């Protein structure tokens, strides 16, 4: 069932404040000619006090260059970690720079279905962010969020997978995959991730991931996936 959500003045203020933070985070990367996107509620507009700002770098240079860009811009690097959700998903690097504020990037080539996830959730580049664009996308409740001047319209995704796929410009496989994943999570809860490794200050993403790959056949197999 379709529902109309109107934002309060406080919610609009929170949204534009978070948008400003996202712009600063992406500007730090642009100064080093690193392309990035902001995705999720920050792109759609339906932010809350607990929303994350995760800036994703689809085609990353060496992680050390990303770290140099952040340090040059004055962002504190609080934590660095490698996370791979399942054996078939891409391993990603995460750099945390604040509470619920992070940068992420793939450590292997993304499959098309993985790239489409960001469009499914709603994503924007820096220029779109600066123009105050908002885009449609799907939240973790599996509700399609369509921005309006006063807030958004939300409708359930299930039963409308084909329509949602066409609207967002993604494959139906992406929509079905997210529905299966989130419904499974509802039934059995979060069961942890396949790989989670926090890096020590003296370690680099490259050396740690190479060492993990040499020791774990499942990680090596994902490296060969295209």
C-alpha positions as a Markdown table, in Angstrom:
| # | Residue | x | y | z |
|---|---|---|---|---|
| 1 | Unk | 0.0 | 0.0 | 0.0 |
| 2 | Unk | 1.3 | 3.4 | -0.9 |
| 3 | Unk | 2.0 | 5.9 | 1.9 |
| 4 | Unk | 2.9 | 9.6 | 1.8 |
| 5 | Unk | 5.5 | 10.8 | 4.3 |
| 6 | Unk | 5.9 | 14.5 | 4.9 |
| 7 | Unk | 9.2 | 15.6 | 6.6 |
| 8 | Unk | 9.3 | 18.0 | 9.6 |
| 9 | Unk | 11.5 | 21.0 | 9.6 |
| 10 | Unk | 13.9 | 19.2 | 11.9 |
| 11 | Unk | 14.2 | 16.2 | 9.5 |
| 12 | Unk | 14.9 | 18.5 | 6.5 |
| 13 | Unk | 17.6 | 20.3 | 8.6 |
| 14 | Unk | 19.2 | 16.9 | 9.5 |
| 15 | Unk | 19.1 | 15.9 | 5.8 |
| 16 | Unk | 20.8 | 19.0 | 4.5 |
| 17 | Unk | 23.4 | 18.9 | 7.3 |
| 18 | Unk | 24.2 | 15.3 | 6.4 |
| 19 | Unk | 24.3 | 16.2 | 2.7 |
| 20 | Unk | 26.9 | 18.8 | 3.6 |
| 21 | Unk | 29.0 | 16.2 | 5.4 |
| 22 | Unk | 28.8 | 13.9 | 2.4 |
| 23 | Unk | 29.9 | 16.7 | 0.1 |
| 24 | Unk | 33.0 | 17.3 | 2.2 |
| 25 | Unk | 33.8 | 13.6 | 2.2 |
| 26 | Unk | 33.6 | 13.4 | -1.5 |
| 27 | Unk | 35.5 | 16.6 | -2.1 |
| 28 | Unk | 38.4 | 15.1 | -0.3 |
| 29 | Unk | 38.5 | 12.3 | -2.9 |
| 30 | Unk | 37.9 | 14.6 | -5.9 |
| 31 | Unk | 41.0 | 16.6 | -5.0 |
| 32 | Unk | 42.9 | 13.4 | -5.8 |
| 33 | Unk | 40.8 | 12.7 | -8.9 |
| 34 | Unk | 39.0 | 9.8 | -7.2 |
| 35 | Unk | 35.4 | 9.2 | -8.3 |
| 36 | Unk | 32.9 | 8.2 | -5.7 |
| 37 | Unk | 29.1 | 8.0 | -5.0 |
| 38 | Unk | 26.9 | 8.5 | -1.9 |
| 39 | Unk | 24.2 | 6.0 | -1.6 |
| 40 | Unk | 21.2 | 5.0 | 0.5 |
| 41 | Unk | 19.1 | 7.4 | 2.5 |
| 42 | Unk | 21.5 | 10.3 | 1.9 |
| 43 | Unk | 20.7 | 10.0 | -1.8 |
| 44 | Unk | 17.0 | 9.4 | -1.4 |
| 45 | Unk | 16.4 | 11.9 | 1.5 |
| 46 | Unk | 14.8 | 9.6 | 4.1 |
| 47 | Unk | 17.5 | 10.1 | 6.7 |
| 48 | Unk | 17.2 | 9.6 | 10.4 |
| 49 | Unk | 19.5 | 10.3 | 13.4 |
| 50 | Unk | 21.0 | 6.8 | 13.0 |
| 51 | Unk | 21.6 | 7.0 | 9.2 |
| 52 | Unk | 25.1 | 6.2 | 7.9 |
| 53 | Unk | 27.1 | 8.2 | 5.4 |
| 54 | Unk | 29.0 | 5.7 | 3.5 |
| 55 | Unk | 30.9 | 7.0 | 0.4 |
| 56 | Unk | 31.6 | 4.2 | -2.1 |
| 57 | Unk | 34.5 | 4.3 | -4.5 |
| 58 | Unk | 33.5 | 1.9 | -7.5 |
| 59 | Unk | 36.9 | 2.0 | -9.3 |
| 60 | Unk | 39.4 | 2.6 | -6.6 |
| 61 | Unk | 43.1 | 3.5 | -7.0 |
| 62 | Unk | 45.5 | 2.0 | -4.5 |
| 63 | Unk | 44.0 | 2.1 | -1.0 |
| 64 | Unk | 47.1 | 4.1 | 0.1 |
| 65 | Unk | 46.1 | 6.9 | -2.2 |
| 66 | Unk | 42.6 | 7.0 | -0.7 |
| 67 | Unk | 44.1 | 7.2 | 2.7 |
| 68 | Unk | 46.4 | 10.0 | 1.6 |
| 69 | Unk | 43.4 | 11.9 | 0.2 |
| 70 | Unk | 41.6 | 11.6 | 3.5 |
| 71 | Unk | 44.6 | 12.6 | 5.6 |
| 72 | Unk | 45.3 | 15.6 | 3.4 |
| 73 | Unk | 41.7 | 16.8 | 3.9 |
| 74 | Unk | 42.0 | 16.4 | 7.7 |
| 75 | Unk | 39.7 | 13.3 | 8.1 |
| 76 | Unk | 40.9 | 11.1 | 11.0 |
| 77 | Unk | 41.3 | 7.5 | 10.1 |
| 78 | Unk | 39.7 | 5.7 | 13.1 |
| 79 | Unk | 39.5 | 2.2 | 11.8 |
| 80 | Unk | 40.4 | 0.2 | 8.7 |
| 81 | Unk | 38.9 | -3.2 | 7.9 |
| 82 | Unk | 38.3 | -5.8 | 5.3 |
| 83 | Unk | 34.8 | -7.2 | 5.1 |
| 84 | Unk | 33.4 | -9.9 | 2.8 |
| 85 | Unk | 29.7 | -10.7 | 3.5 |
| 86 | Unk | 29.6 | -14.2 | 1.9 |
| 87 | Unk | 32.1 | -16.3 | -0.2 |
| 88 | Unk | 30.4 | -15.1 | -3.4 |
| 89 | Unk | 30.3 | -11.4 | -2.6 |
| 90 | Unk | 33.2 | -9.0 | -3.3 |
| 91 | Unk | 35.6 | -8.3 | -0.4 |
| 92 | Unk | 35.6 | -4.6 | 0.4 |
| 93 | Unk | 37.8 | -2.2 | 2.3 |
| 94 | Unk | 36.3 | 0.1 | 4.8 |
| 95 | Unk | 37.8 | 3.3 | 6.3 |
| 96 | Unk | 35.9 | 4.7 | 9.2 |
| 97 | Unk | 36.4 | 8.5 | 9.8 |
| 98 | Unk | 33.6 | 9.1 | 12.3 |
| 99 | Unk | 30.5 | 7.7 | 13.9 |
| 100 | Unk | 28.6 | 6.1 | 11.1 |
| 101 | Unk | 30.8 | 7.9 | 8.6 |
| 102 | Unk | 33.0 | 5.8 | 6.4 |
| 103 | Unk | 34.5 | 5.2 | 2.9 |
| 104 | Unk | 34.3 | 1.8 | 1.2 |
| 105 | Unk | 35.8 | 0.3 | -2.0 |
| 106 | Unk | 36.0 | -3.2 | -3.6 |
| 107 | Unk | 39.2 | -5.2 | -3.3 |
| 108 | Unk | 38.2 | -7.3 | -6.3 |
| 109 | Unk | 36.2 | -6.7 | -9.5 |
| 110 | Unk | 32.5 | -6.2 | -8.9 |
| 111 | Unk | 30.0 | -8.4 | -10.7 |
| 112 | Unk | 27.2 | -6.5 | -12.5 |
| 113 | Unk | 24.7 | -7.5 | -9.8 |
| 114 | Unk | 26.9 | -6.0 | -7.1 |
| 115 | Unk | 27.4 | -2.7 | -9.0 |
| 116 | Unk | 23.6 | -2.5 | -9.5 |
| 117 | Unk | 23.0 | -2.7 | -5.7 |
| 118 | Unk | 24.0 | 0.9 | -5.3 |
| 119 | Unk | 21.5 | 2.1 | -8.0 |
| 120 | Unk | 18.9 | -0.1 | -6.3 |
| 121 | Unk | 19.5 | 1.7 | -3.0 |
| 122 | Unk | 19.7 | 5.1 | -4.7 |
| 123 | Unk | 23.1 | 6.7 | -5.5 |
| 124 | Unk | 24.5 | 10.1 | -6.5 |
| 125 | Unk | 27.8 | 11.5 | -7.6 |
| 126 | Unk | 29.3 | 14.7 | -6.2 |
| 127 | Unk | 27.9 | 17.0 | -8.9 |
| 128 | Unk | 24.4 | 15.6 | -8.3 |
| 129 | Unk | 24.8 | 16.1 | -4.6 |
| 130 | Unk | 25.8 | 19.7 | -5.2 |
| 131 | Unk | 22.7 | 20.3 | -7.3 |
| 132 | Unk | 20.6 | 19.0 | -4.5 |
| 133 | Unk | 19.3 | 16.0 | -6.5 |
| 134 | Unk | 17.3 | 13.3 | -4.8 |
| 135 | Unk | 16.7 | 9.9 | -6.4 |
| 136 | Unk | 14.5 | 6.9 | -5.9 |
| 137 | Unk | 15.8 | 3.8 | -4.2 |
| 138 | Unk | 14.8 | 0.9 | -1.9 |
| 139 | Unk | 15.4 | 1.0 | 1.9 |
| 140 | Unk | 16.1 | -1.9 | 4.3 |
| 141 | Unk | 12.4 | -2.4 | 4.9 |
| 142 | Unk | 12.0 | -3.2 | 1.2 |
| 143 | Unk | 10.1 | -0.1 | 0.6 |
| 144 | Unk | 10.5 | 1.9 | -2.6 |
| 145 | Unk | 11.3 | 5.5 | -1.6 |
| 146 | Unk | 10.3 | 8.1 | -4.3 |
| 147 | Unk | 11.2 | 11.7 | -3.4 |
| 148 | Unk | 8.6 | 14.4 | -3.4 |
| 149 | Unk | 9.0 | 18.2 | -2.7 |
| 150 | Unk | 7.5 | 17.6 | 0.8 |
| 151 | Unk | 9.1 | 14.2 | 1.7 |
| 152 | Unk | 8.6 | 11.0 | -0.1 |
| 153 | Unk | 6.1 | 8.3 | -1.3 |
| 154 | Unk | 6.8 | 4.8 | -0.1 |
| 155 | Unk | 5.4 | 1.6 | -1.6 |
| 156 | Unk | 6.3 | -2.1 | -1.0 |
| 157 | Unk | 8.7 | -3.8 | -3.4 |
| 158 | Unk | 7.4 | -7.3 | -3.1 |
| 159 | Unk | 5.0 | -8.2 | -5.8 |
| 160 | Unk | 6.2 | -5.3 | -7.9 |
| 161 | Unk | 9.8 | -6.5 | -8.5 |
| 162 | Unk | 9.7 | -6.0 | -12.3 |
| 163 | Unk | 8.2 | -2.5 | -12.0 |
| 164 | Unk | 10.8 | -1.5 | -9.4 |
| 165 | Unk | 13.6 | -2.9 | -11.5 |
| 166 | Unk | 12.5 | -0.8 | -14.5 |
| 167 | Unk | 12.0 | 2.3 | -12.5 |
| 168 | Unk | 15.5 | 2.1 | -10.9 |
| 169 | Unk | 17.3 | 0.9 | -14.1 |
| 170 | Unk | 18.5 | -2.3 | -12.6 |
| 171 | Unk | 18.0 | -6.0 | -13.4 |
| 172 | Unk | 15.2 | -8.0 | -11.8 |
| 173 | Unk | 17.9 | -10.3 | -10.4 |
| 174 | Unk | 19.2 | -7.5 | -8.2 |
| 175 | Unk | 15.7 | -6.8 | -6.8 |
| 176 | Unk | 15.0 | -10.5 | -6.2 |
| 177 | Unk | 18.5 | -11.0 | -4.6 |
| 178 | Unk | 17.9 | -8.1 | -2.1 |
| 179 | Unk | 14.4 | -9.4 | -1.3 |
| 180 | Unk | 15.8 | -12.9 | -0.5 |
| 181 | Unk | 18.7 | -11.5 | 1.5 |
| 182 | Unk | 16.6 | -9.1 | 3.7 |
| 183 | Unk | 13.8 | -11.5 | 4.2 |
| 184 | Unk | 16.2 | -14.2 | 5.3 |
| 185 | Unk | 17.8 | -11.8 | 7.7 |
| 186 | Unk | 14.4 | -11.1 | 9.2 |
| 187 | Unk | 13.8 | -14.8 | 9.7 |
| 188 | Unk | 17.1 | -15.9 | 11.2 |
| 189 | Unk | 18.8 | -12.6 | 12.1 |
| 190 | Unk | 22.3 | -11.6 | 11.3 |
| 191 | Unk | 24.6 | -14.6 | 11.3 |
| 192 | Unk | 27.9 | -12.7 | 11.0 |
| 193 | Unk | 29.9 | -12.2 | 7.8 |
| 194 | Unk | 32.2 | -14.6 | 6.0 |
| 195 | Unk | 35.3 | -12.4 | 6.4 |
| 196 | Unk | 36.0 | -9.6 | 8.8 |
| 197 | Unk | 39.5 | -8.4 | 9.5 |
| 198 | Unk | 40.5 | -5.2 | 11.3 |
| 199 | Unk | 43.9 | -3.8 | 10.1 |
| 200 | Unk | 46.6 | -2.8 | 12.5 |
| 201 | Unk | 48.1 | 0.7 | 12.0 |
| 202 | Unk | 51.2 | -0.7 | 10.3 |
| 203 | Unk | 49.3 | -3.0 | 7.9 |
| 204 | Unk | 48.1 | -2.1 | 4.4 |
| 205 | Unk | 45.0 | -3.3 | 2.7 |
| 206 | Unk | 47.0 | -4.9 | -0.2 |
| 207 | Unk | 49.3 | -7.0 | 2.0 |
| 208 | Unk | 46.6 | -8.2 | 4.3 |
| 209 | Unk | 44.2 | -9.1 | 1.5 |
| 210 | Unk | 47.0 | -10.9 | -0.4 |
| 211 | Unk | 47.8 | -12.9 | 2.7 |
| 212 | Unk | 44.2 | -13.8 | 3.3 |
| 213 | Unk | 43.8 | -14.8 | -0.3 |
| 214 | Unk | 46.8 | -17.1 | -0.1 |
| 215 | Unk | 45.4 | -18.8 | 3.0 |
| 216 | Unk | 41.7 | -19.1 | 2.2 |
| 217 | Unk | 40.6 | -21.0 | -1.0 |
| 218 | Unk | 37.1 | -19.4 | -0.9 |
| 219 | Unk | 38.6 | -15.9 | -1.2 |
| 220 | Unk | 40.8 | -17.0 | -4.1 |
| 221 | Unk | 37.8 | -18.4 | -5.9 |
| 222 | Unk | 36.0 | -15.0 | -5.6 |
| 223 | Unk | 39.1 | -13.3 | -7.1 |
| 224 | Unk | 38.5 | -15.4 | -10.3 |
| 225 | Unk | 34.8 | -14.5 | -10.6 |
| 226 | Unk | 33.7 | -12.0 | -13.2 |
